[in-house]
Amino acid sequence: MKRILLLLLIILLFTANQLLSQTNIDLLKKYQDLDSIISTASENNPSDAVSAIKDQMALAQKMQSDSLIFLAEINRARILNDLGLFDQTFEILYDLLAKTEKKRNDKRTIDLHFYIGASYFQMSDHEKSVSHFEKGKKLAIQHQKYEDTVKINLELGLAYVGVGQNKKGFEMLEKNLELAKSLKNEELILTGLDNLSNSYFEIGDNENALKYQLELLNYPNYLNDSKHFKTAINQHLAEIYIALERWDDAQKHLTVAIKYATEMGSNDWLFDCYKNQAAIYEAKGKYKEALLYHQKYLAVKDSVYQEDYGNKMSAMANLYELEHKEHQIDKLTIDTQIATAKVERLTFFAAFLVLLIGLLLTFHQYRKNKTEKDLQQKIAFQLIQAQEDERQRIAKDLHDSVGQNILFLKNQVQNNSDQIDTTKLIKSIDDALQEIRNISKNLYPNQLEKYGLIAAVEALADEVSQSTGIFVSSDMEGIEEILNNNVKINFYRIIQEFVNNTLKHADATAIRITAQQTDQTIELIVQDNGKGFDKADMQRKANRSFGLINMEERVKMLKGTFAIESEPGKGTKSTFSIPV
């Protein structure tokens, strides 16, 4: 039975886990799709990115995943940062930082110092940027997060160059670029090469800037996967060659950059490309072409600023105009989905709980039935044992007393047939008869049958008082007429059992027996002034006390109730209530 219940519970838990896992897999897929939308839209269409972040946050909350909520908050901070809303960006990041530090989540704390440092760098606040990068680096080293350490150092080196500590910055960048190569982490390698190239270009060291920018071309996987990377690398190479006055090399890379920027429809890149193209034509003396591209540059520049302004305004409207009807509908839909999911979850767990309670109740009933069965078997065994003990006692009494007296009589008759002492013979016969009466009385008190319950109890009291010196009194007037023979014999045996227990264990000097009728019951009270006992200890030992079990079973036969009151040093009182 135990194995069946355990198997059912395992199946139930496995099924619940499978259902919840499949639901979470579907929600996680939607979350990842939204993450792709955010990455794509963040630069050119921040309004769509803001909407996607709202939905992403709702899904994360629906799944009750701290990790996904954290990533959604980071995405929100990044979009706000791109929109120039730096106060709100830092409000989110610092709030997350406080929570992660409180929870001692070291990985997230490292990431947050990195994001905050990057945001300050974008604002050109290089000193605060350095401060947060250093904090993140310290934690990453402390917890042996080697790749995080390299990642932070590659940005920290750039920040040191920003605050004028060029030597320290370049040493850090070059050292960690080598570490990235040893780790074979291409993403970190590309970051290191690009940061070194940009840093050298900023201080006017164009040869080193060119060296590291050209090395980026050795990683074609990233170039082939993204037109954005192709445009960026070739555009930057063109700028470096222009600074070096290597016009033909500059033109070669600029042509590639214009090609991919046009295919992407990215005016952000085109207006830089047109500016550089005008510079190349001017350097080569092609002033007409230079003027044409300068005009294109100005036109695209105005378009970029207007488009950028429009996108930012749209995104801000999406952020702040939450009362707009369309956004209210989206919000209501998400809330409804969340509410529905909560109801489904609550319904499932309610059903699970009901089934679990049912299993537990079944198991409890099984244990209870088994315990009762074991108790009944024990009682039956003890009853049989008691019968055998009683038979042995009767046999011993018959053999040791009655048998010996009769044997004595036999010998007297055989050996002294002519000189029989009549007086001694009569005394031996009387002794034998008395022993037979005593045995018979123990088996069934003749006073109970001849004179009734009250007389039998008084006779028992007298006998105990005479043989032990314990004062025994009884008061049972008024109940004789309303009891049948079955109840009388059980009452007598209950009293007899209590008295025997008192004689064995209580060290009492007095026993009181009373009975009275109350409503539809007869209440029998038997108490002594003995040493008493601890009731809790008695309950623990109840299943080992045959005398107590015997009294309880007789009360159950009479459909009554049984209660014991006792404390150490204060005697014992047993109350038996039997329906009339």
N, C-alpha and C positions, 0 to 999 in steps of 0.2 A: 504493500500500500504506500509506504514511504517513497519507494522508487517511482511509482506511478505519479504521485503528486509532484515529485521533483522534476520528472520528465515533462509533465504538463506545464509547470512553471517555466522551465527552460525554453519550451516551444513558444510559450506566450511572450516571453522576453525577446526571443529571437525574431518573432513576427513583428513585434512592436518596433524593434530596432531596424528591421528591413524597411518597414513602411516609412518611418521617420527619415531613414538614410536616403531613400529614393526621392522623397519630397525635398530634402536638402540638396540633393544632387541637381534637381531641376532648377531650384532657386539659385544655386551657385552658378549654373550655366547662364541664367539671365543676368546675374551680377557681373560675370565676366564679359558678356556681350556689351553691357553698359559701360564697363571699363574701357573697352575698345572704342566705343563712341566718344567717351570723354577724351581719350588720348588723341583721336583724330580731330575732334571739334575744338579742342582747347585753344588752338592757335588761330584758326580762321573763322570759327563760329562759336564763340564762347557762350552765346545764349543757349544753343543746343546742349553744350557741355553742362551748363547749370541745371537744365531740366533733367539730364541724364543722372547728375549727381543726386538730385532729389529722389529719383526712383531707386537709385543704388542704395541710398541711406535707408529708405523704406524697406527694401529687401533685406538689408543687413540686420535691421531691427526685427524683422519678421523671423529671421533665422536665429535671432538672439546670439549672434556671434560677435564677441568683442573685437576679434581680429578684423573682420570685415567692416565693422563700424569704424574702427581706427583708420583703415585704408580709405573709406569713403570720406572721412573728415579730412584726411591729408589731401585728397583730390579737391575737396571744396576749398581748402586753404590755398592750393596751387592756382586754382582759377581766380580766386580773389586777388592773389598776388599778381597774376597776369593782367588783371583789370586795374591794377594800381591801387587797390583798396588795402593798403598795407596795415592799417590799424586793425581791421577785421581779420586779416591774415594772421597777425601775431596774437590776436585774442584767442583764435582757435588753437594755434600751435602751443602757446603757453598753457592753455587750459589742459590740453592733452598731455603736456609735459608734467604738469602737477599731478595728474591722475596716474601716469605711468610710474613716476618716482614713488608715489604713495604705495602702489601695488608692487614695487620693486621689480618691474618688468624691464630688465636691462637692455634687451634687444630693441624694444620700442623707444626707450630713452635715448639710445645711441642714434636711432633713425631721426628722432625729433630734433636733437642737437644739430644733426646734419641738415635737416630741412630749414631750421631757423637760421643756421649759418649761411645757407644758400640764399635765403630771402634777404638777409642783411647785405650780402655781397651784391645782389641785384639792385639794391638801393644805394650801392656804393659806400655803405657804412662798413668799411673793411675791418675796422678795429673790433666791432661787435661780432662780425663774421668770424674773425680769428678766435675770439673768446669761445664761441659755441663749438666751432670745429675742434678746438683743443679739448673741451669737456667731453665731446663725443669720442675723440681719439683715446683719451685716458680710460674711459669705460670699455672701449673695444679691446684695448691692450689688456686691461684687467681681466676681462672674461675671454681672452684668447680668440677674439673674432678677427682673424687675420685679414680676410677680404674686406671687412668693414674698415679696418685700420688703413689699408691701402687706399680704399675709396675716399676716406676722409682726408688723408694726406695729400691726395691729388688735388683736392679743392683747397686745402689749407695752404699748400705751396702757392697756388694762384692768389690767395688772399694776402699772403706775406709779400708777394710782389706788389700787390695793390697798396700796401701800407709803406712801401719803399724799402723793405728788407729783401732786396733782390737776391743776394748771395744765398741767404737761408732758404728763400722760396725756390730758387732753381735747383739747389742741392736736394731739397725735399722732393721736387717734381721728378728729377732724373732718377733718384734712388728708388722711388716708388713705382716709376715706370718699369724699371728692371724687375722689381718684385712682382708686378702685374704679369710680366712676360714669363717669370718663373712659375707663376700660378696658372699660366695659359688661359687667362681670363680675357677674352678679346674685347669685351665691353670696357673693362678697366684700362686695357692697353690703348684703345681708341681715345678714351677720356684723357689719359696721360699725354699722348701725342698731341692732341688738339690743344690742351692747356699749355703745354710747353711752346707750341707754335705761336699761340695767341700772346703769351707772356713775352716771348722774345720780340714779337712784332710790336708790342706796346712800348718797349724800351728802345726800339730802333735797330735791334740786332736781326736784320732781315735774312742774313745767311742761315743762322740757326733756325729762324722761323720757317724758312723754306725747307731746311733739312727735315724737320719733324713733320711738316705738312705733307711733303712728298712720301714719307714713310707710311702715311695713312693709306696710300694707294696699294700697299702690300696686303691689304685685308679686303679682298674683293667681295667676300660674302656680305658684308654690311653695305657695300656700294651697290651690289646687284639687287639687294632687297629693298632699297629705298632711293627714290628719285630725290628726296629731300637731302640725303647725305651726299649724293653725287653733285647736286647743285651747290651745297655749302662748301665742300672741299675744293671744287674747281673755282668757285667764286673767290675763296680765300687765297688760293694759289695765284689767281690773276692779280689780286691786290698786292701780294708779296712781289711778284715779278714786275709790276708797275713801279713799286718802291725801289726795286733794283734796276729799273729802266731797261728791263729785258722785254721789249715790246712784243716781239714775235711769240715768245713763250707765254706772255700774258694773254695774247689774242687767242692762242690755241685753247687754253683752259677757259677763257671767258666765253668762247663759242659754245663749248660743252655746257657751261652753266646756263647760258641763255636758252639753249635747246630744252633742258629739263625744266627750267622755270616756266617756260612757255607751255610745255605739255601739262604741267601741274596747274597752270593758270594762276601762279603765285606772283602777284604784283609786289609783295614784300621783297622777293629776291630780284625781280626785274628792274626795279628802280635803282638798286645798287649796281646791277649789271650794266644798265644804260649809262650810269654815271662813269663807270670804269671804261666803257667803250668810248665815250666822249673823250676821256683823258688819253686813251691810246691814239685815237685819230688826231687829236691836237698835237701830241708828241711827234707824230709822223708827218705833220704839216697838212693833213687833210681837214682843213677848217670847215668846209661845207658839211662833210659827214659828221664832224665833231659837233657843229651847231645843231644838226638834225637830232643826234642822240641826246644832246643836252636838253632839247625841247621835249623829247620823249621822256627823259628822266624827270623833268619838272611836271609833265602831265601825269605820269604814273605816280610820282610822289604825292601830288595832290589827291589822286584817286585812292592811294593807300591810306593817307591820313583820314580821308572822308570815310572810307570803308571801315578802318580801324575804329574811328569815332562811332560810327553807326553800330558796329558789332558790340562795342562796349556799352553803349546806351541800351541796346536791346538786352544784353546780359544783365545790366543793372536793373532794368525794368522787370526782368524775370526774377531777380533776387528780391526786390522790394515791393512790387505790386502784387502781393499775394492774394488780394481781394478780387483780382481779375477773374472773370468767369471761367475762362479756359483752364487756368491754373487751379481754380477751386474744383473743377470737375476732375482734373488729374489727381488732386489731393484726395478728393472724396473716393475716387476709384481705389487708390492705394490704401486709404483707411479701411475701405470695405473689404479689400483683399486681406488686410491684416486682421480685421475683426473676424472674417470668415475663417481664416487660419487658426485664430485663437479658439473659436467655437469648435472647429474640427479637432483641435488638439485637446481641448477640455472634454469633448465628447469621447474621444478615444481613451483618454486617461481615466475618465469616469467609468467607462466600460471595463478598462483594464483593472481599475481599483475594485469594482464590483466582483469581477472574476477572481481577483487575488483574494478578496475577503472570503468569497465562497470556498476557494481552495483552503484557506486558513481555517475556516469553520469546519470544513470537512475533515481536515487533518486533526483539528482539536477534538471533534466528535469521535474520530477514530481512536485517538489517544485516550479520551475519556472512557469509551466503551472497553478498550483494552485494559485500562486501569481497573474499571469496575469488574471486568471478567476475572482479572488476576486476583482482585480482592475477594470475589465470590469463591474462587478456587481455594484461596487461602482459608476463608471461613469454613468451607466444606471440609478442608483438610483438618482444621483445628477442631471442628465438631466431631469428626471421626476419631481424631486423636483423643478428644475429651471422653468420647464413649469408651474407647479402649482403656483409657486411664481409670474410668469409673468401674469398668468391668474388673480390671486388675485389683482395684481397691476392694470391691465387693468380694472377689475371690480370696484376697488376702485376709479380709475380715472373717470370712466364713472358715478359712483354714486355721487362722491363728487363734481365734476366740471360740466360735461355735464348735469347730472341728475338734479343738483341743479338749473342750469341756465334754463333748460326747465320747471322745476316746477315753477320757478319765473315767466316765461312767461305765463304759464297756469293761475297762480293766477292773473296776471295783466289783462289778457283777461277776466276772469270770474268776477272779482270784480270791474273792472274799464272800462267796455266795452264802456261807454259813454265818459270817460275822459282818454283815453289812451295817454300816453306820447310817441310819435313816436320815438323821439330821444333815450330815454332810452331803448325802445323796440328793436330798431335796434342794439344798443350797446350790449344788452344781447344776441341777436342772433349772432352777430359777435364773442362775447366771447365763445359762445358754439361751433361755427364753428372752432375757433382757437384751442380749447381744443381737438376737434375731429381730427384736423390736427396733433397736437402734439402727440396724442396717435398713430395715423396712422404712423407718421414719426418714432416713436420709434419701431413700429412693422416692418416697412420696409421703409427705407428712399426713398422718391419719387425722390429726386435728382439723386439717383443712377440709377433709371430706365429712367428718363427723360434726364438727362444731362451727366451721366457717373460717373465712379469711382472718378476721380480727383475732379470733382465738389462736389460730396458727401463728400469727405474727407475735402475739403476746407470749406464746410458748417459746418461740425462737428467742425473744428478748430475754426471758427468764433464763433460758439455757446459757446464752452468751454471758449474761451478768454473773451467773453462778460459776461458770468455767473460767472466765477471764478477769472478773472484777470490774469490767467496763459497765458503766451505767447505761442501760438501754431502755428508752421509753417510747411508747407509741400512742397515737391518738387518731383513730380511723373510724370513729362513730359516724353513722348515717350513710355509709356507702355500700354496706353489705348487700342490701336488698336490690340494688340496681346493677349489680355485676353478675355476669354469667360465669360458669365454671372455668371457661377458657381464660377469661380475663383474670379471674382470681388466682389461678395457678401461675400465670405469667407475672402478676403483681408480686406474688410470694417469691418467685425465683429472682425477680429484679431486686427485691429487698435483700434476699439472701446473698446475692452476688455483691451488692454494695457493702453489706456487713462483712463478708469475707475479705473484700478489698481493704476495708478499714482495719480489720484485724491484722492483715499481712503488712500494710504499708504506712498506716496513718499515725501510729503511736497515740491514739486518741484515748480519752478517759470517759467520753460520753457520746452516745448516738441517739438521735431524735428522728422518729418516723411519724409523719402526719399525712393525712389524706382528706380532701374536701371536694365537694361538687361545686363547679363554677360554670354557669350557663349550661352548655351541652357537653362539658368535659369533666373528667375526674382528674384532679391535680394531686399527684403523689410526690411528696418531698421527703428525701432522706438526706440527713446531714450529720457531720461529726465535727468535733473540735480538735482534730488532729493537726499535723504539721503542714497539711496542704501541699500544693505544688504549683509550678509555673504552667499556666494554661497553654502558652505557645509551645512549650516543650512537650506537653501532653498531646497536643494536636499532631506534632511531628512523630510522636511515638504511638499514635492511636492504632495504626495498622498492625502493631506488634503486641497490643494488649488484648488478650482473648476475653478477659473479664469485661472490659469496656465494649468490645464488639458484641459480646453475648447480650448485654443490656440493650444496646442499640438495635440489634436484630429483633429482640422481643418487642420493643416499642414499635418498630416498623410493622411487625405482624399485627399489632393492635391499631395501626394507622394513626399513631400518635407522634408527639415530638419529644425531644430529649435535650436538656441543657445542663451544663456543668458550670458552677462558679467556684473558683478556688484561687487562693493566693498563698504564697509561702508564709507559714506561721498563722494562717487565719482559717484553717479547716477547709472542708469541702462540702458543697451543697449540690445535690442532683435533683432536678425537677423534671417529672414525667407527666405530660398532659395527654390523656387518653380520651377520645370521643366516647360518649355514652352509647 
